[in-house]
């Protein structure tokens, strides 16, 4: 029974729910970026470099003894690399913006918070010593 209670506490913790939501949104975002790369960017690049369809770029090797062919689809690999770079860049931009907002919030909190109590007390002592 303790195991179930511990699991329930773990699963209902805010960080786990945030992580689950992030994974779901990230998966959907990945599909959008994959479509952007496959359906828009790569065809445009293909037209620019001479009507090349990157999904069909392959090397074919024939095995010597039995004649089996091995296909290396490097065009698909290039498409996936571009997909990764775009997703990584988007995540970088989002994290950068989040960090910018976090810094602003910290500055606001520090400004509202004011000086610590010991600093105020030391200032009062200093002012009293100046008077005497």
Secondary structure, 3 states (H helix, E strand, C coil): CHHHHHHHHHHCCHHHHHHHHHHHHHHHHHHHHHHHHHHHHHHHHHHHCCCCCHHHCCEEEECCCCCCEEEECHHHHHHHHHHHHHHHHHHHHHHHHHHHHHHHHHHHHHHHHCCCHHHHHHHHHHHHHHHC
